[in-house]
């Protein structure tokens, strides 16, 4: 079964300093943890894809506009203050294993080497539309 693990942040659930306030060695340890995690998942045959995203201030929201040029705004929306920082797609035995992977990723090191305990959303990737449609 495939699952998407979304690393999401909001001003409400982040209780650690912004990345630009971390020491270089703390950033390096965090990146090393993520690379090691991805290597272990790949070696186990569970990693489908993993990507980090640029900071949210670089995001653009695009909506089609009837008969005209698309409307492009900066995102994410200011009222939400939420953003996706990255994701993994894993192919594992089931939800229990996906949750185990998410918990491990959540504990990535932050400032001082302390676990960040980041919120990681776990969602099954649909293999087909629901049969009732």
C-alpha positions as CSV (number, residue, x, y, z in Angstrom):
1,X,0.0,0.0,0.0
2,X,1.2,3.5,-0.8
3,X,1.1,6.3,1.6
4,X,1.9,10.0,1.4
5,X,3.6,11.4,4.5
6,X,3.3,15.2,4.5
7,X,5.5,17.4,6.6
8,X,3.3,20.3,7.4
9,X,3.9,23.4,9.5
10,X,1.8,26.2,10.8
11,X,2.4,29.0,13.3
12,X,0.3,27.1,15.7
13,X,2.3,23.8,15.7
14,X,5.9,25.0,15.4
15,X,7.6,25.3,18.8
16,X,11.2,25.6,17.5
17,X,13.1,28.4,16.0
18,X,12.9,29.2,12.3
19,X,15.5,27.4,10.1
20,X,17.4,30.7,9.5
21,X,18.0,30.8,13.3
22,X,19.6,27.4,13.4
23,X,23.4,26.9,13.6
24,X,25.0,25.5,10.4
25,X,25.9,22.2,12.2
26,X,22.2,21.8,13.3
27,X,21.0,22.2,9.8
28,X,23.7,19.7,8.6
29,X,22.6,17.2,11.2
30,X,18.9,17.6,10.2
31,X,19.7,17.1,6.5
32,X,21.9,14.1,7.3
33,X,19.1,12.6,9.3
34,X,16.7,13.0,6.4
35,X,19.2,11.5,3.9
36,X,19.9,8.6,6.2
37,X,16.1,8.0,6.6
38,X,15.6,8.1,2.8
39,X,18.5,5.7,2.3
40,X,17.1,3.2,4.9
41,X,13.7,3.4,3.3
42,X,15.2,2.9,-0.2
43,X,17.2,-0.1,1.0
44,X,14.0,-1.6,2.6
45,X,12.2,-1.2,-0.8
46,X,9.7,1.2,0.8
47,X,10.7,4.6,-0.7
48,X,8.9,5.7,-3.8
49,X,9.8,9.4,-3.6
50,X,10.8,12.1,-1.1
51,X,11.1,15.8,-1.8
52,X,11.6,19.0,0.2
53,X,10.0,22.2,-0.9
54,X,11.2,25.8,-1.0
55,X,10.0,28.1,1.7
56,X,6.4,29.1,1.5
57,X,7.1,32.7,0.5
58,X,8.1,31.4,-2.9
59,X,4.8,29.7,-3.5
60,X,2.2,30.9,-6.0
61,X,-1.5,30.0,-6.1
62,X,-2.8,29.7,-9.7
63,X,-6.5,29.7,-10.6
64,X,-8.0,29.6,-14.0
65,X,-10.1,32.7,-14.9
66,X,-13.1,32.3,-17.2
67,X,-12.1,33.6,-20.6
68,X,-8.9,35.4,-19.4
69,X,-5.5,34.9,-18.1
70,X,-5.1,32.9,-14.9
71,X,-5.1,34.7,-11.6
72,X,-1.8,34.3,-9.8
73,X,-1.4,35.2,-6.1
74,X,1.3,34.7,-3.6
75,X,0.7,31.7,-1.3
76,X,0.0,30.2,1.1
77,X,-2.9,32.3,2.0
78,X,-2.0,34.7,4.9
79,X,-5.0,33.6,7.0
80,X,-4.0,30.0,7.0
81,X,-0.3,30.4,7.9
82,X,0.1,26.7,7.0
83,X,2.5,25.2,4.6
84,X,3.8,21.9,3.3
85,X,7.6,21.6,3.8
86,X,8.1,18.3,2.0
87,X,6.7,14.8,1.5
88,X,7.5,11.1,1.2
89,X,5.7,8.5,-0.7
90,X,6.3,5.1,0.8
91,X,5.1,1.7,-0.4
92,X,4.8,-0.4,2.8
93,X,2.7,-3.2,4.3
94,X,0.0,-1.0,5.7
95,X,-1.0,2.0,7.8
96,X,0.8,0.8,10.9
97,X,4.1,0.8,9.1
98,X,3.4,4.2,7.5
99,X,2.7,5.6,10.9
100,X,5.9,4.1,12.2
101,X,7.8,5.8,9.4
102,X,6.0,9.1,10.1
103,X,6.9,8.9,13.8
104,X,10.6,8.3,13.0
105,X,10.6,11.3,10.6
106,X,8.8,13.5,13.1
107,X,11.7,13.0,15.5
108,X,14.2,14.6,13.1
109,X,16.8,16.6,15.1
110,X,16.5,20.3,15.4
111,X,18.4,23.0,17.4
112,X,20.6,21.4,20.0
113,X,19.9,18.0,18.6
114,X,16.5,17.8,20.2
115,X,13.8,16.0,18.3
116,X,11.5,18.4,16.5
117,X,8.4,16.3,16.9
118,X,7.1,17.7,13.7
119,X,3.5,17.0,12.6
120,X,3.5,14.4,9.8
121,X,0.2,13.8,8.0
122,X,-0.3,10.2,6.8
123,X,-2.7,9.6,3.9
124,X,-3.1,6.5,1.8
125,X,-2.6,7.0,-1.9
126,X,-5.7,5.9,-3.7
127,X,-5.1,3.2,-6.3
128,X,-8.4,3.8,-8.0
129,X,-11.5,5.9,-7.6
130,X,-14.0,4.7,-5.0
131,X,-16.3,2.0,-6.5
132,X,-19.5,3.9,-5.5
133,X,-18.7,6.6,-8.0
